[in-house]
Amino acid sequence: MAFQTIFHKKSGKGGAAPGGQRDWYLLDLSATVYPTLQRRNFSSVYRLSVLLKEPIRPDVLQKAVDIALKRFPTYRVAIHKGLFWRYLEPNSRPGPFVEPDIANPCMPMYFKAGNRYLLRVYYYDRRISLECHHCLGDGTGGMCVLQTITAVYLRLLGNQISNGYFVLDVNEKPDPEELEDAYMRYANARVCPPRPAEKTYRVRGTPEPFHTLNIIDGILSVSQVNAAAKKYGATITEYLNSVLLYALLARQLQEHHLRLYPVRIALPVNLRRFFPSRTLRNFITMVYPSIDPRLGDYTFEEIVAQVRNFMRYYINEKFLRGDITTNAATRRNPFIRVVPLFLKDIVVRTFYRRVQDKNSSAGLTNMGALKVPEDMKPHIERFDIYMGQPFSSRTNCAIVSFEDTLTVNFASCIVEADVERLFFRKLVEDGIQVKIESNRSFQEE
């Protein structure tokens, strides 16, 4: 039986529901960590963007946001602290307000700013961008919000746009399953597998001034990337993970360390592929494909083979169920449940900084091939995803495709772009044409 994530009270300020009741949403299993890690120069914010074929009309976009967000109750919320946990409550304050885009996206999202909303909507030329705090949901939920806003916007301009895929019907009530903490429904393995914890290679770089987020986008052809991946007997995801491992490994060797460390990627897996759920909240877990250069020199073909075998061995229903069961064990522990929130924060923050953050060299997420209703396709050029500000000096990489356009979006907070340069050089060597866009200036060596 799913863990109930919604309960009711009859009193309290704001967010009143019919009959004098209001809904409160416990943070889902993943979301409990993100507010704990909040600090002045870090906030777990990601960005999703859609590039249309006509310039954006901000007045119409604001109307679309106001209409569409009524369909997403777990995104129209504010976060609050309780004695033992944080929770979300409906936010009836004005907003969120559409704003012109900024040079450095994914700025920290302070919980009491912006009328307490945990999302932002920006526009620039033909682009609509949605920024969400990760405690609301993962990229799948965020993409539903973005595409539904975009569909309503296009309808307000007089276009006929159908519902389907990530475009939800704004006139229907949310399915209760969209609001659930799906982790707790499926965290029922009979064992809690241990987690490997080993120090990995970390990219050394010059920190940028607060809050500077360096963006480098690579725009590729899906057919070309697929052809390159097939040469190595890999899928697109396996191939691009291998290229990033290759770039990180080459960067470590360039630094001439006295001691080498494993190179490991933090790769989110969308659990909806394996466990049926319509939740719009977080429902992902992490796997860590890696290469250990202490075992010897690796050719690129060997890296691809290792990544392919790793992903086909670990990314399946049995291993993933065990992983989320391990995650859920702490929430179900009766002792931990009654520990005051400030003590939980101290423990989680310390563990993440000293152990979890050192467990990977970079992050990579692949949302795969996005689909939209047929009558929406002519209005869209491409999508972009940014994982946002890294917790420490590293680069994060996000991949998404639409039709034959695949975008690789790097985001980092260091001056050096060596990993990104090595990544795109390898793609070019494999016969893939790459168009580079960036919010920074850099020169090819």
N, C-alpha and C positions, 0 to 999 in steps of 0.2 A: 504494500500500500504506500502511496506517495506520501512523503512528509508534508504536512499541511503548512503552506507558507503564508496563508492569509488568515487573520483573525480580526475580530471586531471589538470596538469599544463604543460606548454610547456618549462619551463626553470627550472634550479635548478641542483645541483650537485648530481651525483650518481643515480642509479636506473632507468636509461633511458630506456624507452620502445620504440618499433618501431614507426617511424613517429615523433620522437622528443618529445613524451609525456611520462609521467610517472604516476604511480598510487600512490595515497596516501590513507591510510586506517585510518579512524577515529577509535579510541578505542571503542570497544563495551561497552554496558551499564555496565556490571560487571567490565570490564578491566580498566575503568577510576579510580577505587578505588585503585587497586594494586600498581601502581607507586607512588601514593600519600603516601602510608604507608611505602615506602622504607626508610630504615635507615641503619646505619653502621652494625648493628647486626641482621637485619631482611630483608628478601627479599622473595617475594611470589613465591617460586620455589617449584615445585613438581617433583617427580621422578617416572617413569615407567620403569620396567625391565622385560626382558624375559630371562629365563634360558633354553639354548639349550642343546643338548645331546652330542655335540662335542665342543672342545676348539675353541675359537674365533681366527680368523686370522685378526689382525688389519689392514693390508694393503688392504685386500678385503673389510673389513667393511668400510674403508674410501671411497673406490670407490662406495659402496652401498649408503652411505650418500650423496655423490655428485650427484648421479643419482636420488635418491628418492626425495631429497628436492626441486628439480626443479618442482615437482608436487604440492608443497605447498607454494604458494606465500605469504600467510599471516604468515608463519613461517620463511621465509627467508627475514627478515626485521630488521630494527633498529628503536628505539624509539627516538622521538624528541619532544621538547617543542615548543608550539605556544604561542600566547598571551593569548588565552582563553582556550586552550585544548592541550593535547598531541596527537600525531599522529604517525603512523607507515609508514615508507617508505621502498621500496625495498632495499636490502643490496647486493651489488655486490662485496663486499670485499672477499678475500679468507677465506674459512672456511664454517661451523665450523669444527674443527679438532678433530678427534677421539683421546682420551687420555686414559691411564691406569686409573682404578678406584681409588678412594680415600677413606680414612677411615671414614670421616664424610661427607655424601652426602648432597645435597641441600644447598651448601654454598651460601652466598649472591651473587647475580648476578648484578654486577655494569654495568650500561648501556653503558659506554664508553670502557669497557674492552672486550677482546676476539673478536676484530674487530667488536664490537657492536652487535654481535649475542645474542639473548635472549634464546638460547638453547645450551645444551652441550650433547655430546655423549661419554660414557665411556664403557670400556670393562674390564672384569676380568674373567679369566678362561673360563667358558662357558656362561657368562652373558653379555648381552648388556643392557645398561641403558641409558635412555633419560631423561634429566632434562630440564624442560620448565619453563619460567616465565609465571605466570598466565595471564598476559596481552595479551598473544598470543591466548590462548584458554583453555578449560577445559580438563578433562581427556579423554573425547571421541575424541576430536581432536588430543590430544597427542598420544592416542593409535593408531589412524590411521597412524600417522607419524612413530611410533615405528614399527608397524606390516608391514608397507610398506617397511621400511628400512630393516627389517629382511627378508622379502620375496625376495627383490632384492639381499641381501647378499647370501641367499641360492641358488638363481639362478646363481649367479656368481661362486658358487662352483660346478655348474653342475647339480643342482636339478631342476626338473620340478615343479614349484609352480604356482598355479592358482591365479587369482584375486577373490575377494569376501570378504564379511563382512568388516573388518577394513583394508583389503589389497586393495589399490586403484591401478588403472592402471596408471603406470608412463608415458605411451605414450599418454594419453588423456589429453585434456585441462581441467582445473578445471571448474566444474559447478559454474556459478555465485552465486548459492544459498550457496555454501560452504564458500563464502566470506562475507555473509551478517551478519548484526547485527539483529539476529532473534528476540531479545527482542522487538524491535520497531515495528515489524510486528504484534505481538500478544498483545501488551500493549494497549488494547482497551476496557477494562471493563468500565462500566458506573459509577464506584465509586472507590476510592482509600482507601482500608481498612487500618485502623490504625495498628501499630505494637505494640505488648506487649513489654514493657521495664521494667525489674525488675532485681535487682541484684541477681546473682546466686552464688552457691557454687564454689569456686576456689581452686584448689589443691595447697597446700603450699609445697614448696620443696626447696632444695638447688640448686641454679643456677650453671650450668656447665660453665667452662671457654669458652670464645669465640673461635671459633664457634664449639661447640661440640654437635652433634646430636646423641642421644642415640636411637638405633634401636633394637627392639625386635620383632622377627617374630614367629608367631605360624602357623605351617603347619598342616592342619586338613583334614579329609575325608568329602567330600560333603555329602555322604550318611549318615554318622554318625551325622553330624550337622542337616541334614534334619529330621532324625529320632527323635533327641532331640527336635527340634522345633515343630514337629507334636504332641509330648506328651503334649505340652502346647497349641495346636490349633493355632500355629503361623507360619508365613513364616520364612525363614532363616533371612531375614533382620530384621523383627520384633523381632525375638529371640535374635540376636546378639546386637541389640540396647538395649534390656532389660537387657542383661548380663552386658553391659557397664554401664547402669544406676545403676544396682545393685552394681557393683564394686565402682562407685563413691559415692553412698549413704553409703556403708559400710565404705569407707575411711573417709567420713565426720564424721560418728559416732565414729570412732576410735580416732579422734582428740579432742573429748569432747568439742565442742564449747558451749559457753553459749547461743548462738543463732543459730538455724539451718536456712539454706537457701535452696531454691529449687535447684534441680539438673537437669540440662538441657543439651541436646546434640544438637549441630549444625549439621544438616543432609542435605547435598546437594541433590537436586532432579534433575535428568536429564529431562529437559523440552521437549526433543525430543520425549519422550514417549507419550506426551499429545498434542504437537503442531508440526505438520509435518514440518521438516526442515532438510536440509543436512549440515547445517553450521558446520564448523570445528573450529569456535571461541567459546567463552563462551556462554553457553545456559543452565544455571542452576539457581536455586533459593534455598533458605534455609527454612527448617521447623525445629521446635524445640520440639521434644518429651521430656516430663519432668515428674518428680515426686516431689511432695512437702511434705517433711517429717514433716512439721509443722501440717499437717492434721492428722498425726498418723503414726503408724508403718505399713510398707508394706511387705507382703510376696512376694516371687519372682513371684508366680502365679498372684498376683494382679498387679505387675509391668508389666508383659506380657500383661495382659488384658487391662491395660491403654494405653500401647504403641500401641497395635493392634487397639483399638478404635480410638486413635488419628490419626494414619496413614490412616486408612480407611475413616475418616471424612475429613481430611485436604488435603490429596494427591489426588486431582482430578482436572479436567480441570477448574472448576469454581473458586475455591479458588486460584489456581496457577495463573490464568489470572489476578485476582485481585491483587495478590502480585507483579507481574511484572509491572502492571499498576502503583502501588504505587512507585516502583523503577524508572519508566520512567518519573514520574511527574516532578522530579527535572531537568532532561535534557530538558524537553519541556518548562520549565518556562522561559519566555523571559528575565526576570531580571537576573536569574542565568546564563543564556547563555552568557551575556555580562560582568559578573564579571571576573576580571583578574585571571589567573590561580593560582598565588601565594596566593590569598585570598581564592580561592576554596580549595587549599591544606590545609591551616590552619584550615578551618572549618571542612573539612572531617576528618583530622587527629585528631582533638580534639574530634569530635563526636565519632569516632571509639574507641579512647582510653578510654573515659569516659562512653560511653553508650554501643556501639555495642560489644566490646570485653568482657564486663562484662555480656553479655546476655546469655552466655553458659559456661558450665563446661568443655566440651571437644568437639572435632570434630570427626565425624565418616562418612566416605563415603564408599558406597558399589557399585562397578562397576558391580557386578553381574557375571553371567556366560559368559565368553568370548568364542567366536567361531572363528575358522580360517578355511581356505579351507582344505578339506580332505587331500590333498597331502602335506600339511604343518604340520599336526598333528604329524607325526612320528619324527619330528625334535625338538619338544618342550616338555619341562618337566613341566614348570609352569610359571606364571606371578606374579609380585609383584608391589604394588603401595605404595608410601610414600607421605603423605601430606606435609612433609617438616617441617621446623622450625616454631614452634608456635609463635604467636605474643607476648604471655605472658606465664607465668609459667603454663603449662598444658600439656596434652598428646593428640596427634591426632592419630586416628585409621583409617586405610584403609583396605578394604576387596575386594578380587577378587578371582574368581574360574576359573579353566580350567580343563575340564574332571572331575575326582573325587578328584582333589586337590584344597582345599580352603586355601588361605593364609590370615592371619590377621596380618597386619604390623603396629606396634606402633612406633611413633616417638615423642621424647620429649627432652627438654633441661634442665631437672632437674635430680639430682642424684637418687632420690628415684624412685623405680619402684613398689610402692604399688598397684596402680590401675591396672597395667598390671598383677601383681601376683594374685590379687583377681579375675580378669577377667578369667584368664586361670584356676584357681582353680575351679571356678564354672563350666566351660566346662568339666573338668575332673569329677566333681561330677555328671554331667549329662551323663556320660558314653562315652565321646568323648576323643579319644586318641590325644594328642598334642605333636608335636615335636617342640622344641624351638631352634631358631638360633638368634644370637645377635652379635653386634659389640662391646659389652661391657662385663665386668666381674661382676657378681652378685651372691649372695648366697641365697639359700632358707632358710627362717627362720624356 
